[in-house]
Amino acid sequence: SRFVTDFYATGPIAAAASIFPSRYRNLVRFRRKVGVPDSAVRQFPLMAAREFIARGDYAKSALLRDSNDDIISLHAAAAARKCRGHHFQYSAYAAPSFTAKYDHNPVRILFQYHPHNATEHAILVEDDLRRGSSRVVHMESDQTVVRPHRISSDEAWRQADHIVCASSFTAESLVAAGADDSRISVVPYGVERPPRTEFSEVPNDGRFRVLFVGSGIQRKGVHHLVEAWRRARLPVGAELLIVSRV
């Protein structure tokens, strides 16, 4: 009955996107979904704009995002009270809306998209110790420091009636934190494959190529990829392409 988010491409925005450069046109296209009417959306585009402007400063943008997540969650709580609805919340947003007061008893379904911070933190600290002073890639931030917002949001499972995870590893991290595995469903990510007509065929010239797409932070493990590439006995002309914010 209500989709609460920072930015959604409503009809007018989607129509205007045709004059944007292709990069921004695609950003708008991915922010719209058939079946979600504009009338059901509560969005905060200025919030999204502030995050976009601050994206170059990781520490600043992270704190801003934490604050914005809580604002979105409180608006979700207000929407649920108004329509006597239920919750399906990302873990980053869930805590304030799950613990809000209601005249009805909403079902609280949590989507835990990252492993619990306790499991993640232990792995990153161990990885940091193994790397020592040898940092083969620039780290966007110190991933071994857990922000207070992350800690509180990762405890939202305690108020959840049911939990959805995208991987068994994430589910196991919640069980390790104390969650009952009978309240967890693992639903892996999927994608609708676009028709081949959208892509041109690339001739195979026999070269070995690898593409990495992701944030250049410790948690994504790109430093392990770079080290493995350095050690591997690869054929002449092998090519590694890294597409990353940092």
C-alpha positions as a LaTeX table, in Angstrom:
\begin{tabular}{lrrr}
\hline
Residue & $x$ (\AA) & $y$ (\AA) & $z$ (\AA) \\
\hline
Ser1 & 0.00 & 0.00 & 0.00 \\
Arg2 & 2.98 & 2.33 & 0.47 \\
Phe3 & 6.55 & 2.41 & $-0.82$ \\
Val4 & 8.77 & 4.72 & 1.25 \\
Thr5 & 12.17 & 5.54 & $-0.26$ \\
Asp6 & 14.63 & 8.34 & $-0.91$ \\
Phe7 & 14.10 & 8.64 & $-4.67$ \\
Tyr8 & 11.67 & 7.05 & $-7.10$ \\
Ala9 & 11.31 & 7.95 & $-10.78$ \\
Thr10 & 7.69 & 9.02 & $-11.00$ \\
Gly11 & 6.01 & 9.35 & $-14.40$ \\
Pro12 & 7.10 & 12.96 & $-15.10$ \\
Ile13 & 10.69 & 12.24 & $-14.07$ \\
Ala14 & 10.81 & 9.10 & $-16.20$ \\
Ala15 & 9.43 & 11.04 & $-19.18$ \\
Ala16 & 11.97 & 13.85 & $-18.75$ \\
Ala17 & 14.82 & 11.34 & $-18.51$ \\
Ser18 & 14.77 & 10.87 & $-22.28$ \\
Ile19 & 16.77 & 14.10 & $-22.64$ \\
Phe20 & 19.39 & 13.07 & $-20.05$ \\
Pro21 & 22.80 & 11.60 & $-20.98$ \\
Ser22 & 22.62 & 7.79 & $-21.16$ \\
Arg23 & 24.35 & 7.34 & $-17.78$ \\
Tyr24 & 21.69 & 9.33 & $-15.91$ \\
Arg25 & 18.91 & 7.95 & $-18.08$ \\
Asn26 & 19.80 & 4.46 & $-16.87$ \\
Leu27 & 19.87 & 5.62 & $-13.23$ \\
Val28 & 16.30 & 6.86 & $-13.62$ \\
Arg29 & 15.24 & 3.71 & $-15.45$ \\
Phe30 & 16.39 & 1.51 & $-12.56$ \\
Arg31 & 14.48 & 3.69 & $-10.10$ \\
Arg32 & 11.11 & 2.83 & $-11.58$ \\
Lys33 & 9.15 & $-0.41$ & $-11.64$ \\
Val34 & 5.98 & $-1.35$ & $-13.46$ \\
Gly35 & 3.37 & $-2.20$ & $-10.86$ \\
Val36 & 4.38 & 0.48 & $-8.35$ \\
Pro37 & 2.05 & 3.44 & $-9.00$ \\
Asp38 & 3.22 & 6.96 & $-8.28$ \\
Ser39 & 0.34 & 7.41 & $-5.85$ \\
Ala40 & 1.76 & 4.67 & $-3.58$ \\
Val41 & 5.20 & 6.26 & $-3.29$ \\
Arg42 & 6.44 & 8.50 & $-0.47$ \\
Gln43 & 9.86 & 9.80 & $-1.47$ \\
Phe44 & 12.48 & 12.32 & $-0.36$ \\
Pro45 & 14.47 & 13.44 & $-3.43$ \\
Leu46 & 16.34 & 16.22 & $-1.58$ \\
Met47 & 17.61 & 13.57 & 0.80 \\
Ala48 & 18.90 & 11.53 & $-2.14$ \\
Ala49 & 20.48 & 14.66 & $-3.66$ \\
Arg50 & 22.37 & 15.45 & $-0.46$ \\
Glu51 & 23.73 & 11.92 & $-0.32$ \\
Phe52 & 24.76 & 12.14 & $-3.99$ \\
Ile53 & 26.63 & 15.41 & $-3.39$ \\
Ala54 & 28.42 & 14.02 & $-0.31$ \\
Arg55 & 29.40 & 10.73 & $-1.96$ \\
Gly56 & 33.06 & 11.78 & $-2.35$ \\
Asp57 & 33.55 & 11.93 & 1.43 \\
Tyr58 & 32.85 & 8.41 & 2.72 \\
Ala59 & 32.72 & 9.28 & 6.43 \\
Lys60 & 30.40 & 12.25 & 5.86 \\
Ser61 & 28.14 & 10.39 & 3.44 \\
Ala62 & 27.91 & 7.38 & 5.79 \\
Leu63 & 26.73 & 9.54 & 8.71 \\
Leu64 & 24.28 & 11.37 & 6.44 \\
Arg65 & 22.94 & 8.06 & 5.14 \\
Asp66 & 22.48 & 6.77 & 8.69 \\
Ser67 & 20.44 & 9.84 & 9.62 \\
Asn68 & 18.38 & 9.62 & 6.44 \\
Asp69 & 17.68 & 5.92 & 7.02 \\
Asp70 & 16.12 & 6.71 & 10.39 \\
Ile71 & 14.00 & 9.48 & 8.87 \\
Ile72 & 12.72 & 7.11 & 6.18 \\
Ser73 & 11.93 & 4.51 & 8.84 \\
Leu74 & 9.88 & 6.96 & 10.91 \\
His75 & 7.89 & 7.95 & 7.82 \\
Ala76 & 7.31 & 4.24 & 7.15 \\
Ala77 & 5.96 & 3.91 & 10.69 \\
Ala78 & 3.62 & 6.85 & 10.10 \\
Ala79 & 2.40 & 5.28 & 6.84 \\
Ala80 & 1.75 & 1.96 & 8.59 \\
Arg81 & $-0.24$ & 3.70 & 11.31 \\
Lys82 & $-2.32$ & 5.59 & 8.77 \\
Cys83 & $-3.31$ & 2.55 & 6.70 \\
Arg84 & $-3.02$ & $-0.01$ & 9.53 \\
Gly85 & $-0.47$ & $-1.79$ & 7.36 \\
His86 & 2.42 & $-4.18$ & 7.91 \\
His87 & 6.17 & $-3.83$ & 7.41 \\
Phe88 & 8.68 & $-5.25$ & 4.96 \\
Gln89 & 11.84 & $-3.32$ & 5.82 \\
Tyr90 & 15.49 & $-3.30$ & 4.86 \\
Ser91 & 17.62 & $-3.81$ & 7.96 \\
Ala92 & 19.13 & $-0.31$ & 7.66 \\
Tyr93 & 15.68 & 1.26 & 8.05 \\
Ala94 & 13.88 & $-1.21$ & 10.26 \\
Ala95 & 14.72 & $-0.43$ & 13.89 \\
Pro96 & 12.80 & 2.86 & 14.39 \\
Ser97 & 9.67 & 1.64 & 12.60 \\
Phe98 & 9.74 & $-1.80$ & 14.25 \\
Thr99 & 9.89 & $-0.27$ & 17.73 \\
Ala100 & 7.36 & 2.54 & 17.07 \\
Lys101 & 3.97 & 2.55 & 18.84 \\
Tyr102 & 0.87 & 1.44 & 16.90 \\
Asp103 & $-2.86$ & 1.16 & 17.52 \\
His104 & $-2.79$ & $-2.15$ & 15.61 \\
Asn105 & $-0.34$ & $-5.06$ & 15.64 \\
Pro106 & 1.63 & $-4.87$ & 12.37 \\
Val107 & 3.54 & $-7.88$ & 11.09 \\
Arg108 & 7.23 & $-6.98$ & 10.96 \\
Ile109 & 9.19 & $-8.68$ & 8.18 \\
Leu110 & 12.89 & $-7.85$ & 8.02 \\
Phe111 & 15.11 & $-8.04$ & 4.95 \\
Gln112 & 18.64 & $-8.50$ & 6.31 \\
Tyr113 & 20.82 & $-7.75$ & 3.29 \\
His114 & 24.24 & $-7.70$ & 4.99 \\
Pro115 & 25.64 & $-10.32$ & 7.36 \\
His116 & 25.30 & $-9.39$ & 11.02 \\
Asn117 & 28.02 & $-6.92$ & 12.00 \\
Ala118 & 29.49 & $-9.22$ & 14.66 \\
Thr119 & 30.34 & $-11.88$ & 12.07 \\
Glu120 & 31.44 & $-9.35$ & 9.48 \\
His121 & 33.55 & $-7.41$ & 11.97 \\
Ala122 & 35.43 & $-10.52$ & 13.12 \\
Ile123 & 36.26 & $-11.49$ & 9.53 \\
Leu124 & 37.45 & $-7.99$ & 8.58 \\
Val125 & 39.61 & $-7.61$ & 11.69 \\
Glu126 & 41.28 & $-10.97$ & 10.97 \\
Asp127 & 41.78 & $-9.95$ & 7.34 \\
Asp128 & 43.25 & $-6.62$ & 8.45 \\
Leu129 & 45.74 & $-8.38$ & 10.73 \\
Arg130 & 46.79 & $-10.73$ & 7.95 \\
Arg131 & 47.38 & $-7.84$ & 5.56 \\
Gly132 & 49.37 & $-5.88$ & 8.15 \\
Ser133 & 50.89 & $-2.74$ & 6.68 \\
Ser134 & 50.73 & $-4.08$ & 3.12 \\
Arg135 & 47.66 & $-2.45$ & 1.61 \\
Val136 & 47.46 & $-3.34$ & $-2.05$ \\
Val137 & 44.40 & $-1.17$ & $-2.71$ \\
His138 & 43.07 & 2.08 & $-1.31$ \\
Met139 & 40.50 & 1.43 & 1.42 \\
Glu140 & 37.47 & 3.66 & 1.13 \\
Ser141 & 37.04 & 3.55 & 4.90 \\
Asp142 & 38.17 & 1.55 & 7.88 \\
Gln143 & 35.80 & $-1.39$ & 7.57 \\
Thr144 & 36.94 & $-2.76$ & 10.92 \\
Val145 & 35.18 & 0.11 & 12.75 \\
Val146 & 31.44 & $-0.55$ & 13.18 \\
Arg147 & 29.22 & 2.54 & 13.18 \\
Pro148 & 26.63 & 2.79 & 15.99 \\
His149 & 23.79 & 2.92 & 13.44 \\
Arg150 & 24.94 & $-0.37$ & 11.92 \\
Ile151 & 24.98 & $-2.02$ & 15.34 \\
Ser152 & 21.44 & $-0.85$ & 16.18 \\
Ser153 & 20.05 & $-1.72$ & 12.74 \\
Asp154 & 21.54 & $-5.22$ & 12.92 \\
Glu155 & 19.54 & $-5.83$ & 16.10 \\
Ala156 & 16.20 & $-5.25$ & 14.32 \\
Trp157 & 15.84 & $-9.03$ & 13.96 \\
Arg158 & 14.86 & $-9.12$ & 17.64 \\
Gln159 & 11.57 & $-7.31$ & 16.87 \\
Ala160 & 10.96 & $-9.09$ & 13.55 \\
Asp161 & 8.20 & $-11.67$ & 13.12 \\
His162 & 10.09 & $-13.12$ & 10.16 \\
Ile163 & 13.45 & $-12.50$ & 8.50 \\
Val164 & 14.40 & $-12.73$ & 4.83 \\
Cys165 & 18.07 & $-13.11$ & 3.84 \\
Ala166 & 19.59 & $-13.21$ & 0.38 \\
Ser167 & 22.24 & $-15.78$ & 1.33 \\
Ser168 & 22.72 & $-18.67$ & 3.73 \\
Phe169 & 25.86 & $-16.95$ & 5.04 \\
Thr170 & 23.82 & $-13.92$ & 6.13 \\
Ala171 & 21.25 & $-16.22$ & 7.73 \\
Glu172 & 23.99 & $-18.10$ & 9.60 \\
Ser173 & 25.39 & $-14.80$ & 10.91 \\
Leu174 & 21.98 & $-13.97$ & 12.42 \\
Val175 & 21.71 & $-17.41$ & 13.98 \\
Ala176 & 25.16 & $-16.86$ & 15.49 \\
Ala177 & 23.83 & $-13.60$ & 16.96 \\
Gly178 & 20.92 & $-15.47$ & 18.55 \\
Ala179 & 18.15 & $-15.49$ & 15.95 \\
Asp180 & 15.91 & $-18.55$ & 15.61 \\
Asp181 & 16.59 & $-20.14$ & 12.22 \\
Ser182 & 12.94 & $-21.23$ & 11.98 \\
Arg183 & 12.06 & $-17.54$ & 11.54 \\
Ile184 & 14.49 & $-17.07$ & 8.63 \\
Ser185 & 13.87 & $-17.60$ & 4.90 \\
Val186 & 16.76 & $-17.54$ & 2.44 \\
Val187 & 15.70 & $-16.06$ & $-0.92$ \\
Pro188 & 18.71 & $-15.61$ & $-3.23$ \\
Tyr189 & 18.97 & $-12.60$ & $-5.49$ \\
Gly190 & 17.88 & $-13.06$ & $-9.08$ \\
Val191 & 17.78 & $-11.08$ & $-12.27$ \\
Glu192 & 15.69 & $-11.02$ & $-15.42$ \\
Arg193 & 18.17 & $-11.57$ & $-18.22$ \\
Pro194 & 17.74 & $-8.91$ & $-20.89$ \\
Pro195 & 17.24 & $-10.05$ & $-24.49$ \\
Arg196 & 20.44 & $-10.61$ & $-26.47$ \\
Thr197 & 19.27 & $-8.01$ & $-28.97$ \\
Glu198 & 20.29 & $-5.32$ & $-26.45$ \\
Phe199 & 23.96 & $-6.33$ & $-26.70$ \\
Ser200 & 26.34 & $-6.46$ & $-29.61$ \\
Glu201 & 28.40 & $-9.60$ & $-30.08$ \\
Val202 & 32.05 & $-9.18$ & $-29.11$ \\
Pro203 & 34.53 & $-11.21$ & $-31.17$ \\
Asn204 & 36.57 & $-13.70$ & $-29.14$ \\
Asp205 & 40.23 & $-12.83$ & $-29.65$ \\
Gly206 & 41.43 & $-15.53$ & $-27.24$ \\
Arg207 & 42.60 & $-13.13$ & $-24.51$ \\
Phe208 & 41.89 & $-13.92$ & $-20.86$ \\
Arg209 & 39.83 & $-11.09$ & $-19.36$ \\
Val210 & 38.33 & $-10.58$ & $-15.90$ \\
Leu211 & 35.90 & $-7.85$ & $-14.90$ \\
Phe212 & 35.37 & $-6.78$ & $-11.26$ \\
Val213 & 32.48 & $-4.43$ & $-10.47$ \\
Gly214 & 32.03 & $-3.24$ & $-6.90$ \\
Ser215 & 33.00 & $-0.75$ & $-4.20$ \\
Gly216 & 36.75 & $-0.57$ & $-3.64$ \\
Ile217 & 36.45 & $-1.36$ & 0.06 \\
Gln218 & 37.91 & $-4.10$ & 2.18 \\
Arg219 & 34.55 & $-5.89$ & 2.57 \\
Lys220 & 34.34 & $-6.49$ & $-1.19$ \\
Gly221 & 37.69 & $-8.28$ & $-1.17$ \\
Val222 & 39.17 & $-6.60$ & $-4.24$ \\
His223 & 42.62 & $-6.67$ & $-2.56$ \\
His224 & 42.46 & $-10.48$ & $-2.57$ \\
Leu225 & 41.64 & $-10.43$ & $-6.27$ \\
Val226 & 44.59 & $-8.13$ & $-7.01$ \\
Glu227 & 46.95 & $-10.33$ & $-4.98$ \\
Ala228 & 45.67 & $-13.49$ & $-6.67$ \\
Trp229 & 46.12 & $-11.84$ & $-10.07$ \\
Arg230 & 49.70 & $-10.90$ & $-9.16$ \\
Arg231 & 50.56 & $-14.47$ & $-8.13$ \\
Ala232 & 48.75 & $-16.33$ & $-10.92$ \\
Arg233 & 50.62 & $-17.61$ & $-13.94$ \\
Leu234 & 48.46 & $-15.88$ & $-16.50$ \\
Pro235 & 48.98 & $-15.83$ & $-20.26$ \\
Val236 & 50.56 & $-12.81$ & $-21.91$ \\
Gly237 & 47.98 & $-10.12$ & $-22.57$ \\
Ala238 & 45.68 & $-11.11$ & $-19.71$ \\
Glu239 & 43.52 & $-8.17$ & $-18.68$ \\
Leu240 & 41.92 & $-7.25$ & $-15.34$ \\
Leu241 & 39.40 & $-4.40$ & $-15.41$ \\
Ile242 & 38.19 & $-2.97$ & $-12.09$ \\
Val243 & 35.12 & $-0.72$ & $-12.13$ \\
Ser244 & 34.73 & 0.94 & $-8.75$ \\
Arg245 & 33.85 & 4.15 & $-6.95$ \\
Val246 & 37.35 & 4.18 & $-5.40$ \\
\hline
\end{tabular}
